[in-house]
């Protein structure tokens, strides 16, 4: 294929005449115009949404920290509880009492773990609901007087 004058080595189209750089091709800079009423409203709304977004991020981070604290403290309490059960096992005297006592403490420990896990689920759900709750407050409708005066 014969190379056209408008083609370059990469196969890109090049104009036959260079692009004009005269001042008539430039877009004039306009000084800032006074912000309209709608523009002010838009700016307020945008700022409100941006604050809400930052709030969501902060709430999510705080929620994660709360969940970590909840899980660690619950596990810590459960480990202490298991040590207490171990101490109680040592107090059991007699073969029959020891077997019954160990079985009872095993069931109590299992139920305690189940209860703690259930409490963690409820607390985590409540934390999640709070994190999910909207921070954005709808602006109030302007009063009749505000609409009348434009304020």
Rosetta blueprint (number, residue, H / E / L):
1 X L
2 X L
3 X L
4 X L
5 X L
6 X L
7 X E
8 X L
9 X L
10 X L
11 X L
12 X L
13 X E
14 X L
15 X L
16 X L
17 X L
18 X L
19 X L
20 X L
21 X L
22 X L
23 X H
24 X H
25 X H
26 X L
27 X L
28 X L
29 X L
30 X L
31 X L
32 X L
33 X L
34 X L
35 X L
36 X L
37 X H
38 X H
39 X H
40 X H
41 X H
42 X H
43 X H
44 X H
45 X H
46 X H
47 X H
48 X H
49 X H
50 X H
51 X H
52 X H
53 X H
54 X H
55 X H
56 X H
57 X H
58 X H
59 X H
60 X H
61 X H
62 X H
63 X H
64 X H
65 X H
66 X H
67 X H
68 X H
69 X H
70 X H
71 X H
72 X H
73 X H
74 X H
75 X H
76 X H
77 X H
78 X H
79 X H
80 X H
81 X H
82 X H
83 X H
84 X H
85 X H
86 X H
87 X H
88 X H
89 X H
90 X H
91 X H
92 X L
93 X L
94 X L
95 X H
96 X H
97 X H
98 X H
99 X H
100 X H
101 X H
102 X H
103 X H
104 X H
105 X H
106 X H
107 X H
108 X H
109 X H
110 X H
111 X H
112 X H
113 X H
114 X H
115 X H
116 X H
117 X H
118 X H
119 X H
120 X H
121 X H
122 X H
123 X H
124 X H
125 X H
126 X H
127 X H
128 X H
129 X H
130 X H
131 X H
132 X H
133 X L
134 X L
135 X L
136 X L
137 X L
138 X L
139 X L
140 X L
141 X L
142 X L
143 X L
144 X H
145 X H
146 X H
147 X H
148 X H
149 X H
150 X L
151 X L
